[in-house]
Amino acid sequence: MSAPTGFKRLGIAVGALLGAALILLVAVSYLVSAEAARDAVTAEIKAATGFEPTVRGPVLLSLFPSPQVSLRDVALGEAGVRDSPLTVERIVAHVRWLPLLAGRFEIADVALDHPRITLSIDREGRSNWSPLIDTLARTVRTGGEAGAKTLSFSEIHIGNGVVQIEDAAHGRTETLEKVELSLAWPLIAKRFAATGHVSWRDEPLDIGLTIADLPAALAGDVSGLKLRVAGTQVKLAFDGSISYLPSVKVDGTIAADTVSLRNALRWVSGHSLPGKGFGRLSLKARAAAVGGTVSLSNLNIELDGNVAEGVLSYSTRGRRALQGTLAVDTLNLTPYTSAVHLLASGARVWDRKQITLDWFDAVDLDLRVSAARVVAGHSRLGRTAVAATLRNDQLTVTVGESQGFNGLINGSVAIAKTNTGAQLRSQVRLTNVDLDTSLTELFGFHRLEGKGDLSLELDAEGRSVFALARTMNGTVTLAANQGALTGFDVEQLLRRLERRPLAGSADFRSGRTAFEQLAIALRISDGTANLEEGRFIGANVRLALNGRASIPARELDLSGTASLLKDSAAPPTFELPFFVQGSWDDPIMLPDTQALIRRSGAAAPLLDAVMDQRAREGVRSAIDRLMGERTTPAARSDAAIPIPSEPPPPSERDVSNQTPPSR
């Protein structure tokens, strides 16, 4: 047989098969009606889910390239229910060829195109899905409706879906968009699986869900549950069990990770955290969720490099609340305290930026933290126990005990949100602490050495740190023993001025003055600190201070007396009044010049002459005789001796009678 004859016969055979297929397609299209296809598809969907499909749109039967039935505008739910919680723009059922040729419909898989699922929860916790869940549970448990044939499909695809959750108890509505899921329906086994992705608040999420026993889960019994969620904001994995009778209960292990807790919380809650920090977070814990409360035990959490262990619970019943107890080896607060700016950037003035406390409305807080070490900027604290509570728009931080500045710290600081901005109240006590490090790090004052006790009771109200400084009231007390005042050598200065009062201006702002006792008491009213007690007692020097300081302007206006002592029991051998003025960051200490002039034997008569009119006249006459000048009585009036001023610049002097110098 020649090759052309073989190809010819093969072509005839292929043509015959194509013709037979075409005739078969035409025959099937005439034998199968759209109504029969609709009834067959809806019957299988009802047998698989128990839901009653209501087709409100046209039905389309297509045989090429593969047989499929398309149902438009379908509502799935209970028969006779008008507002169905599940509506589908189009249901596409792919039909198997061979059963179709025999006149039977067997569905290979079902696709739900543009479905919309509405889940409504009323204030009593009842859901519009409760009747459908009961129906689905009975259907899945019996393997389909009674008397129905064995189901032929186990795959359901969801495309371009929308899930809307309405929570009347909390007044919230959440929407999942772009839902693309593939469901493995339990045709023979009890296992149910769903994989795909959704979009929530414009963030894509990859979803993986597995229920080990779907009939048991739908009946409210315990069933295994695995959940995986991965997105740009957060990654979450859960492995445990679930049941929903008498209420929803989830128990298992959970692991979560996010590159930025700040961004994740803003994405979830819509509220922004203040300041800085709250970056990378990872946690592992035993999780239990019952009735709107999630509890995390055996918790291991890492946030911004801080590793803690303990328990946490989060409740959505009523107002959202976070409670917990954590233990930390080293707690680094620098990422959070670095955002607290008391002073304006690049200046030594209080910050005038408005304080924002809107996040106080987001959640209630009751958190207790114990740490072996605490780091906050340059500060280093030892064992510390802190409790933080946020309730009724007020944040209170209580330090039970902290080993800080080589002493102990305890007290509380409360800041409340008000109509005028913020209200601050603090009661803090530092016991036997290093004065240099504590005063420098807390107030920027670095003039005292030694150990002492510091007590503060302050309250203020305003929209900024500057406003708080202007409205501050309260008391501050400082008591110390065996220390020193740095930057001032008072004893050396007093001894030099005792010998030579007019020996030139001495530098008060150098050296060091030791003290045996130091006591300072301030009473603050509307931003002005009045010095009620200021005592400085050393071995050979005693200082007494009084005056006031402006907290808003950060300026001092003090006066006092420095006394030089031979011994503590004897009266002072020399006393000098002095003034302390200027910025408290770098104050200026000046002696009383009149007291120094009176101390000087040579200059004292001159000061008396300046103060006495007749003496001034005698001094003037003597000067006239010495200078050979004659003055009339009118010229020698009883006018006061003028105070010399700086000479005018050369351009303004009378140079008409000046003779140029000879060369």
Wavefront OBJ file of the C-alpha trace (Angstrom):
o trace
v 0.000 0.000 0.000
v 1.426 3.301 -0.996
v 1.940 6.179 1.460
v -0.583 8.505 -0.197
v -3.257 5.886 0.131
v -2.524 5.465 3.900
v -2.732 9.201 4.577
v -5.942 9.331 2.610
v -7.542 6.634 4.708
v -6.356 8.306 7.959
v -7.870 11.607 6.878
v -11.151 9.923 6.108
v -11.195 8.328 9.578
v -10.441 11.623 11.359
v -13.078 13.418 9.331
v -15.605 10.725 10.183
v -14.831 11.084 13.916
v -15.162 14.864 13.765
v -18.418 14.557 11.879
v -19.732 12.071 14.427
v -18.703 14.389 17.268
v -20.418 17.307 15.585
v -23.585 15.279 15.063
v -23.371 14.190 18.703
v -23.024 17.770 19.898
v -25.998 18.830 17.859
v -28.006 15.900 19.145
v -27.079 16.618 22.768
v -27.954 20.291 22.365
v -31.413 19.249 21.196
v -31.850 16.474 23.748
v -30.700 18.535 26.829
v -32.721 21.607 27.678
v -31.590 24.593 29.744
v -34.332 23.902 32.289
v -33.121 20.338 32.757
v -29.545 21.585 33.205
v -30.713 24.165 35.735
v -32.673 21.590 37.731
v -29.784 19.130 37.706
v -27.232 21.715 38.902
v -29.434 23.184 41.622
v -30.282 19.683 42.844
v -26.607 18.778 43.235
v -25.782 22.073 44.989
v -28.648 21.517 47.413
v -27.572 17.928 47.999
v -23.988 19.054 48.738
v -24.724 22.053 50.949
v -28.363 21.854 51.984
v -28.862 25.391 50.673
v -31.825 26.066 48.402
v -30.606 27.753 45.179
v -32.989 30.344 43.768
v -32.117 31.196 40.172
v -33.379 34.679 39.346
v -31.572 35.144 36.044
v -31.127 33.331 32.721
v -29.625 29.852 32.350
v -27.027 29.146 29.672
v -25.865 25.689 28.526
v -22.570 25.580 26.645
v -20.986 22.444 25.147
v -17.809 23.878 23.616
v -14.953 23.728 24.443
v -16.275 21.791 27.478
v -19.843 21.339 28.684
v -20.875 23.793 31.391
v -24.037 25.251 32.852
v -24.137 28.949 33.785
v -26.774 30.246 36.234
v -27.183 34.019 36.606
v -28.233 35.904 39.756
v -28.524 33.053 42.254
v -29.431 33.293 45.936
v -28.416 30.447 48.250
v -30.192 29.988 51.552
v -33.355 28.699 53.136
v -36.366 28.242 50.933
v -38.733 31.196 51.128
v -36.197 33.564 52.736
v -36.172 36.873 50.913
v -32.834 38.370 52.008
v -30.293 35.612 51.534
v -26.875 35.972 53.262
v -25.235 34.405 50.185
v -25.851 35.699 46.670
v -23.867 34.892 43.538
v -23.718 36.890 40.342
v -22.999 33.731 38.362
v -22.622 30.020 39.149
v -20.720 27.963 36.574
v -20.969 24.161 36.828
v -18.570 22.161 34.679
v -20.230 18.906 33.530
v -18.516 15.610 32.684
v -18.775 14.496 29.041
v -19.489 10.766 29.242
v -22.413 10.914 31.702
v -23.834 13.781 29.657
v -23.794 11.613 26.518
v -25.776 9.039 28.474
v -28.305 11.684 29.424
v -27.062 12.273 32.999
v -25.602 15.381 34.623
v -22.471 14.845 36.724
v -20.777 18.002 37.935
v -16.972 17.990 37.961
v -16.623 21.290 39.916
v -18.543 24.445 40.692
v -17.312 28.043 40.390
v -18.958 30.956 42.209
v -18.253 34.154 40.297
v -18.690 37.429 42.216
v -20.369 35.951 45.302
v -21.378 38.229 48.169
v -21.506 36.807 51.684
v -23.095 38.872 54.474
v -22.527 37.893 58.102
v -24.576 39.916 60.601
v -24.167 39.552 64.371
v -26.744 41.248 66.582
v -26.175 42.657 70.071
v -27.103 39.317 71.665
v -24.521 37.483 69.572
v -26.987 35.822 67.204
v -25.932 35.419 63.588
v -27.975 35.401 60.387
v -25.964 32.324 59.396
v -27.117 30.196 62.343
v -30.003 28.490 60.437
v -27.772 27.891 57.421
v -25.041 26.405 59.616
v -27.569 23.977 61.104
v -28.755 22.989 57.632
v -25.201 22.584 56.373
v -24.290 20.511 59.439
v -27.164 18.062 58.857
v -26.347 17.764 55.174
v -22.619 17.175 55.604
v -23.142 14.768 58.508
v -25.454 12.533 56.424
v -23.371 12.818 53.251
v -26.127 14.729 51.456
v -29.866 14.993 51.665
v -31.789 11.803 52.445
v -32.472 9.828 49.306
v -30.147 11.911 47.169
v -27.616 10.285 44.941
v -23.933 10.274 45.739
v -22.380 13.667 45.179
v -20.241 13.961 42.080
v -18.130 17.056 42.836
v -15.753 18.035 45.663
v -14.245 21.285 44.398
v -15.761 24.741 44.719
v -13.965 27.799 43.385
v -14.751 31.328 44.560
v -13.684 34.235 42.375
v -13.935 38.018 42.903
v -15.937 37.488 46.089
v -16.893 39.917 48.843
v -17.439 39.030 52.506
v -19.092 41.664 54.700
v -19.160 41.257 58.488
v -21.534 43.490 60.476
v -21.057 43.560 64.264
v -23.930 45.445 65.893
v -22.553 44.994 69.428
v -19.396 46.992 68.604
v -20.830 49.091 65.768
v -18.228 47.882 63.295
v -18.361 46.655 59.719
v -15.447 44.846 58.087
v -15.206 43.908 54.419
v -13.031 41.291 52.731
v -12.634 41.987 49.034
v -11.115 40.195 46.051
v -11.807 36.823 47.658
v -10.193 34.096 45.544
v -10.487 30.678 47.202
v -10.434 27.022 46.240
v -12.515 24.825 48.548
v -11.919 21.083 48.902
v -15.425 19.905 49.846
v -15.650 16.692 51.958
v -17.079 14.319 49.356
v -15.820 11.101 50.973
v -13.473 12.140 53.816
v -14.445 14.569 56.563
v -11.590 16.958 55.890
v -12.257 20.460 54.554
v -9.582 22.750 53.100
v -9.544 26.259 51.664
v -6.606 28.009 50.008
v -6.315 31.289 48.170
v -6.077 34.977 48.930
v -8.240 37.913 50.012
v -7.831 41.664 50.410
v -8.564 43.380 53.724
v -8.164 47.147 54.067
v -6.239 47.272 50.803
v -3.739 44.660 52.007
v -3.509 41.292 50.159
v -3.477 38.203 52.387
v -2.678 34.607 51.464
v -5.051 32.242 53.300
v -4.742 28.570 54.156
v -7.439 26.855 56.261
v -7.876 23.193 57.142
v -10.646 21.676 59.297
v -9.927 18.070 60.184
v -13.582 17.065 60.751
v -16.042 19.450 59.090
v -19.210 17.585 60.199
v -18.060 17.671 63.835
v -17.078 21.355 63.556
v -20.469 22.284 62.059
v -22.226 20.310 64.778
v -20.388 22.323 67.420
v -18.060 19.506 68.479
v -14.292 19.776 68.767
v -12.384 19.520 65.503
v -8.784 20.075 64.485
v -8.000 23.467 62.927
v -4.994 24.791 61.040
v -4.811 28.376 59.833
v -2.116 30.235 57.905
v -2.276 33.949 57.060
v 0.574 35.745 55.298
v 0.699 39.344 54.115
v 2.993 42.347 53.927
v 1.910 43.506 57.389
v 1.724 40.274 59.374
v 2.293 36.523 59.240
v 0.241 34.226 61.463
v 0.075 30.467 61.989
v -2.306 28.550 64.271
v -2.497 24.823 64.957
v -5.107 23.542 67.382
v -8.817 22.845 67.715
v -12.135 24.656 67.414
v -15.724 24.255 68.620
v -18.644 26.655 68.747
v -21.080 25.183 71.281
v -22.107 26.552 73.700
v -19.873 29.395 72.441
v -16.961 29.672 70.046
v -13.816 28.202 71.583
v -10.382 27.979 69.974
v -7.399 26.332 71.633
v -3.906 25.679 70.287
v -0.487 27.150 69.578
v -0.020 30.403 67.718
v 2.969 32.098 66.108
v 2.934 35.615 64.695
v 5.488 37.894 63.115
v 5.451 41.442 61.772
v 8.182 43.786 60.607
v 6.391 46.755 62.214
v 3.913 46.430 65.045
v 3.133 50.144 64.686
v 2.038 49.721 61.056
v 0.186 46.486 61.804
v -1.844 48.061 64.625
v -2.661 51.080 62.480
v -3.805 48.680 59.745
v -5.942 46.585 62.124
v -7.400 49.249 64.422
v -7.118 52.447 62.395
v -5.333 54.178 65.318
v -1.720 55.351 65.336
v 0.539 54.787 68.313
v 2.406 57.827 69.652
v 6.134 58.403 69.474
v 8.558 55.928 68.012
v 9.470 52.276 68.439
v 7.024 49.342 68.162
v 8.942 47.837 65.255
v 9.626 44.140 64.627
v 7.487 41.759 66.679
v 7.502 37.993 66.928
v 5.613 35.837 69.410
v 4.848 32.237 70.199
v 2.250 31.202 72.749
v -0.488 28.844 73.771
v -3.674 30.577 72.644
v -7.226 30.138 73.899
v -10.138 32.183 72.536
v -13.540 32.032 74.222
v -16.423 34.403 73.648
v -14.486 37.429 72.435
v -11.494 37.007 74.775
v -8.098 35.799 73.551
v -5.640 34.551 76.185
v -1.966 33.886 75.502
v -0.109 31.712 78.012
v 3.471 30.388 77.944
v 4.099 33.523 75.940
v 7.488 34.272 74.440
v 7.502 37.662 72.775
v 10.218 39.785 71.189
v 9.605 43.471 70.444
v 12.289 45.930 69.328
v 14.938 43.540 70.636
v 13.269 43.154 74.057
v 12.538 39.514 74.898
v 9.809 38.834 77.461
v 7.892 35.898 78.897
v 4.504 35.857 80.586
v 0.784 35.968 79.831
v -1.465 38.356 77.875
v -5.192 38.578 77.271
v -7.189 40.721 74.871
v -10.939 41.187 75.197
v -13.444 42.660 72.767
v -16.399 42.432 75.149
v -17.655 45.983 75.496
v -14.575 48.210 75.374
v -11.435 46.573 74.051
v -8.939 45.785 76.825
v -5.399 44.404 77.014
v -4.127 42.824 80.239
v -0.953 40.975 81.023
v 2.113 40.267 83.126
v 5.567 40.125 81.555
v 9.076 39.421 82.806
v 12.084 40.835 80.956
v 15.789 40.347 81.476
v 16.860 43.662 79.897
v 14.186 46.200 78.983
v 15.400 48.824 76.512
v 13.029 51.809 76.506
v 15.228 53.995 74.314
v 13.142 53.465 71.127
v 10.090 54.806 72.995
v 11.577 57.557 75.210
v 13.539 59.031 72.298
v 10.265 60.421 70.970
v 9.559 62.353 74.191
v 10.855 65.871 73.547
v 10.609 68.170 76.538
v 12.826 70.744 74.884
v 12.395 72.132 71.393
v 14.822 70.722 68.842
v 18.062 72.695 68.740
v 17.024 75.105 71.513
v 16.994 75.335 75.310
v 13.307 76.193 75.500
v 10.295 74.019 76.221
v 8.665 72.289 73.281
v 5.523 74.079 72.041
v 4.196 71.256 69.834
v 0.691 70.140 70.693
v 0.398 66.969 72.743
v -1.764 64.376 70.970
v -3.584 61.793 73.108
v -6.221 60.573 70.647
v -4.923 57.006 70.965
v -6.178 56.949 74.599
v -9.621 56.114 73.164
v -8.416 52.982 71.354
v -8.092 50.430 74.168
v -7.972 49.939 77.940
v -4.648 48.745 79.319
v -3.553 46.921 82.472
v 0.038 45.755 82.076
v 2.642 44.754 84.669
v 6.306 44.429 83.754
v 9.269 43.331 85.862
v 12.798 43.700 84.536
v 16.243 42.814 85.833
v 17.705 45.821 84.011
v 16.189 48.877 82.327
v 17.872 51.095 79.751
v 16.388 54.462 78.770
v 18.756 56.606 76.744
v 21.806 57.200 78.932
v 19.987 56.049 82.071
v 20.655 52.621 83.516
v 18.324 51.162 86.127
v 18.511 47.912 88.050
v 15.671 45.626 89.070
v 12.416 47.414 88.300
v 8.709 46.660 88.702
v 6.306 48.852 86.707
v 2.522 48.818 86.275
v 0.799 50.748 83.479
v -2.966 51.282 83.364
v -4.982 53.133 80.748
v -8.616 53.654 81.613
v -11.136 56.477 81.248
v -8.723 58.481 79.063
v -5.991 58.434 81.738
v -2.635 56.672 81.579
v -1.005 55.939 84.937
v 2.502 54.518 85.227
v 3.359 53.303 88.719
v 6.887 52.345 89.720
v 6.637 49.963 92.642
v 10.377 49.935 93.152
v 13.317 50.572 90.895
v 17.016 50.364 91.623
v 18.182 53.504 89.888
v 21.038 55.997 90.216
v 22.531 53.770 92.946
v 19.394 54.288 95.028
v 15.681 53.535 94.959
v 12.899 55.113 92.881
v 9.170 54.784 93.446
v 6.055 56.776 92.681
v 3.574 57.342 89.896
v 3.021 59.575 86.887
v -0.468 60.082 85.427
v -1.401 61.878 82.234
v -5.055 62.355 81.292
v -6.735 63.534 78.119
v -8.771 66.715 78.715
v -10.569 69.335 76.654
v -7.566 71.632 77.105
v -4.999 69.056 75.988
v -3.370 67.037 78.763
v -3.360 66.987 82.545
v -0.207 65.815 84.308
v 0.084 64.587 87.890
v 3.160 63.026 89.417
v 4.327 61.820 92.803
v 7.881 60.558 92.587
v 10.468 59.910 95.285
v 14.148 59.166 94.755
v 15.859 57.811 97.870
v 19.627 57.854 98.470
v 20.419 58.420 94.789
v 23.488 59.895 93.107
v 22.669 63.568 92.688
v 24.943 64.160 89.714
v 23.519 61.427 87.473
v 19.902 61.744 88.618
v 19.618 65.534 88.329
v 21.534 65.595 85.052
v 19.448 62.903 83.365
v 16.099 63.997 84.785
v 16.399 67.801 84.689
v 19.615 68.626 82.831
v 21.149 70.138 86.013
v 24.750 69.067 86.631
v 26.045 71.106 89.568
v 25.648 68.755 92.538
v 27.580 65.698 93.637
v 26.884 63.246 96.419
v 23.865 61.222 97.467
v 20.498 62.483 98.616
v 16.726 62.249 98.611
v 14.537 64.001 96.046
v 10.751 64.268 96.263
v 8.427 65.732 93.629
v 4.680 66.331 93.755
v 3.609 68.191 90.630
v 0.499 68.825 88.560
v -0.046 70.832 85.389
v -2.448 71.158 82.474
v -2.036 72.372 78.898
v -1.750 71.554 75.209
v 2.073 71.459 75.055
v 5.104 70.980 77.272
v 5.497 74.766 77.418
v 1.870 75.127 78.533
v 2.431 72.495 81.219
v 5.454 74.457 82.455
v 3.358 77.650 82.678
v 0.582 76.005 84.730
v 2.744 73.827 86.960
v 1.972 73.643 90.685
v 3.386 71.532 93.477
v 6.422 71.063 95.690
v 10.000 69.871 95.261
v 12.311 68.976 98.142
v 15.954 67.942 98.073
v 18.028 66.794 101.037
v 21.619 65.600 100.790
v 24.659 64.954 102.957
v 28.367 64.824 102.220
v 28.409 66.161 98.691
v 29.747 69.064 96.677
v 28.674 71.996 94.556
v 30.654 71.815 91.314
v 31.634 74.772 89.175
v 31.968 77.112 92.204
v 34.911 77.254 94.655
v 33.159 79.442 97.199
v 35.662 78.991 100.030
v 38.692 80.038 97.982
v 36.823 83.032 96.623
v 35.671 84.186 100.036
v 39.180 83.945 101.471
v 40.606 85.987 98.597
v 37.906 88.637 98.915
v 38.330 88.698 102.691
v 41.968 89.726 102.249
v 41.540 91.981 99.222
v 37.892 92.877 98.546
v 38.775 94.867 95.407
v 41.375 92.518 94.025
v 39.530 92.214 90.743
v 36.683 90.126 89.574
v 37.094 86.542 90.608
v 35.685 83.660 88.598
v 32.838 82.110 90.549
v 32.195 79.464 87.892
v 35.128 77.150 88.484
v 36.276 74.818 91.201
v 34.321 72.767 93.716
v 32.753 73.437 97.128
v 32.118 70.528 99.484
v 29.105 70.484 101.802
v 28.028 68.449 104.785
v 24.336 69.280 104.564
v 22.130 70.533 101.755
v 18.404 71.292 102.019
v 16.246 72.843 99.287
v 12.465 73.281 99.356
v 10.515 74.753 96.447
v 6.854 75.627 96.248
v 5.637 75.998 92.675
v 2.647 78.116 91.731
v 1.594 78.795 88.120
v 5.046 78.025 86.775
v 6.994 80.067 89.345
v 9.140 78.172 91.843
v 9.589 80.054 95.127
v 12.566 78.984 97.192
v 11.202 78.501 100.706
v 14.356 76.929 102.068
v 17.890 76.926 100.727
v 20.664 75.830 103.097
v 24.206 74.813 102.199
v 26.458 73.954 105.131
v 30.088 72.967 104.660
v 33.083 72.629 106.964
v 34.217 76.219 106.334
v 31.433 77.680 104.205
v 27.731 78.290 104.722
v 25.300 79.485 102.053
v 21.746 80.733 102.530
v 19.537 81.231 99.470
v 16.165 82.760 98.704
v 14.350 83.984 95.624
v 12.472 82.418 92.764
v 12.845 80.682 89.425
v 10.704 80.845 86.296
v 9.995 77.368 84.946
v 8.583 78.528 81.551
v 11.551 80.865 80.937
v 14.060 78.487 82.607
v 15.627 81.452 84.450
v 16.871 82.017 88.001
v 16.537 85.123 90.172
v 18.122 84.201 93.498
v 19.992 86.038 96.214
v 21.862 84.791 99.209
v 24.692 85.177 101.653
v 27.963 83.264 101.649
v 29.653 82.973 105.049
v 33.231 81.955 105.754
v 33.527 79.942 108.969
v 36.486 79.244 111.196
v 34.565 76.380 112.721
v 30.910 75.423 112.832
v 30.365 76.750 116.376
v 32.026 80.165 115.932
v 30.364 83.132 114.211
v 31.322 83.859 110.568
v 34.638 85.605 109.972
v 33.427 87.001 106.637
v 30.021 87.336 104.982
v 29.340 88.246 101.385
v 25.915 88.773 99.799
v 25.640 87.462 96.252
v 23.178 87.035 93.382
v 22.454 84.092 91.070
v 20.748 85.103 87.834
v 20.283 83.984 84.253
v 19.481 80.670 82.606
v 19.505 77.675 84.911
v 21.524 75.807 82.292
v 24.448 78.224 82.833
v 23.668 80.679 85.654
v 25.809 83.697 86.567
v 26.853 84.139 90.216
v 27.849 87.715 91.156
v 28.957 89.176 94.507
v 27.409 92.306 95.996
v 29.865 95.025 94.869
v 28.744 97.569 97.491
v 29.527 95.074 100.230
v 33.006 94.572 98.776
v 33.609 98.328 98.563
v 32.529 98.781 102.181
v 34.839 95.933 103.108
v 37.768 97.786 101.510
v 39.304 100.357 103.857
v 40.546 102.564 101.047
v 37.406 102.586 98.946
v 34.833 102.825 101.710
v 35.192 106.657 102.228
v 34.771 107.147 98.505
v 31.497 105.178 98.602
v 30.390 107.264 101.594
v 31.312 110.399 99.691
v 29.236 109.349 96.752
v 26.312 108.749 99.048
v 26.716 112.015 101.073
v 26.076 115.445 99.432
v 28.424 117.563 101.611
v 31.199 115.064 101.189
v 30.719 115.114 97.444
v 31.119 118.950 97.498
v 34.367 118.730 99.456
v 35.770 116.133 97.132
v 34.843 118.320 94.183
v 36.638 121.379 95.646
v 39.762 119.376 96.281
v 39.748 118.100 92.734
v 39.329 121.671 91.386
v 42.303 122.925 93.402
v 44.461 120.080 92.263
v 43.539 120.642 88.636
v 43.925 124.404 88.842
v 40.471 124.925 87.478
v 38.045 127.570 88.652
v 34.442 126.797 88.924
v 31.687 129.172 89.695
v 29.251 128.535 92.476
v 26.672 127.904 89.864
v 28.837 125.212 88.326
v 29.264 123.653 91.782
v 25.673 122.911 92.216
v 24.426 120.117 94.369
v 24.078 117.855 91.337
v 25.191 114.279 91.851
v 28.532 113.073 90.603
v 27.895 111.839 87.063
v 28.576 108.260 86.260
v 31.192 108.056 83.512
v 30.002 106.584 80.273
v 31.873 105.059 77.380
v 33.638 107.711 75.193
v 32.069 108.421 71.846
v 33.640 106.863 68.788
v 36.441 108.819 67.089
v 34.145 109.950 64.301
v 31.980 111.806 66.828
v 34.783 113.452 68.870
v 35.784 117.155 68.471
v 39.103 116.933 66.645
v 39.228 120.556 65.337
v 41.768 121.729 67.972
v 43.893 118.587 67.951
v 47.459 118.947 66.739
v 48.883 116.025 64.880
v 51.819 114.432 66.648
v 55.324 115.285 65.464
v 57.244 112.643 63.616
l 1 2 3 4 5 6 7 8 9 10 11 12 13 14 15 16 17 18 19 20 21 22 23 24 25 26 27 28 29 30 31 32 33 34 35 36 37 38 39 40 41 42 43 44 45 46 47 48 49 50 51 52 53 54 55 56 57 58 59 60 61 62 63 64 65 66 67 68 69 70 71 72 73 74 75 76 77 78 79 80 81 82 83 84 85 86 87 88 89 90 91 92 93 94 95 96 97 98 99 100 101 102 103 104 105 106 107 108 109 110 111 112 113 114 115 116 117 118 119 120 121 122 123 124 125 126 127 128 129 130 131 132 133 134 135 136 137 138 139 140 141 142 143 144 145 146 147 148 149 150 151 152 153 154 155 156 157 158 159 160 161 162 163 164 165 166 167 168 169 170 171 172 173 174 175 176 177 178 179 180 181 182 183 184 185 186 187 188 189 190 191 192 193 194 195 196 197 198 199 200 201 202 203 204 205 206 207 208 209 210 211 212 213 214 215 216 217 218 219 220 221 222 223 224 225 226 227 228 229 230 231 232 233 234 235 236 237 238 239 240 241 242 243 244 245 246 247 248 249 250 251 252 253 254 255 256 257 258 259 260 261 262 263 264 265 266 267 268 269 270 271 272 273 274 275 276 277 278 279 280 281 282 283 284 285 286 287 288 289 290 291 292 293 294 295 296 297 298 299 300 301 302 303 304 305 306 307 308 309 310 311 312 313 314 315 316 317 318 319 320 321 322 323 324 325 326 327 328 329 330 331 332 333 334 335 336 337 338 339 340 341 342 343 344 345 346 347 348 349 350 351 352 353 354 355 356 357 358 359 360 361 362 363 364 365 366 367 368 369 370 371 372 373 374 375 376 377 378 379 380 381 382 383 384 385 386 387 388 389 390 391 392 393 394 395 396 397 398 399 400 401 402 403 404 405 406 407 408 409 410 411 412 413 414 415 416 417 418 419 420 421 422 423 424 425 426 427 428 429 430 431 432 433 434 435 436 437 438 439 440 441 442 443 444 445 446 447 448 449 450 451 452 453 454 455 456 457 458 459 460 461 462 463 464 465 466 467 468 469 470 471 472 473 474 475 476 477 478 479 480 481 482 483 484 485 486 487 488 489 490 491 492 493 494 495 496 497 498 499 500 501 502 503 504 505 506 507 508 509 510 511 512 513 514 515 516 517 518 519 520 521 522 523 524 525 526 527 528 529 530 531 532 533 534 535 536 537 538 539 540 541 542 543 544 545 546 547 548 549 550 551 552 553 554 555 556 557 558 559 560 561 562 563 564 565 566 567 568 569 570 571 572 573 574 575 576 577 578 579 580 581 582 583 584 585 586 587 588 589 590 591 592 593 594 595 596 597 598 599 600 601 602 603 604 605 606 607 608 609 610 611 612 613 614 615 616 617 618 619 620 621 622 623 624 625 626 627 628 629 630 631 632 633 634 635 636 637 638 639 640 641 642 643 644 645 646 647 648 649 650 651 652 653 654 655 656 657 658 659 660 661 662 663
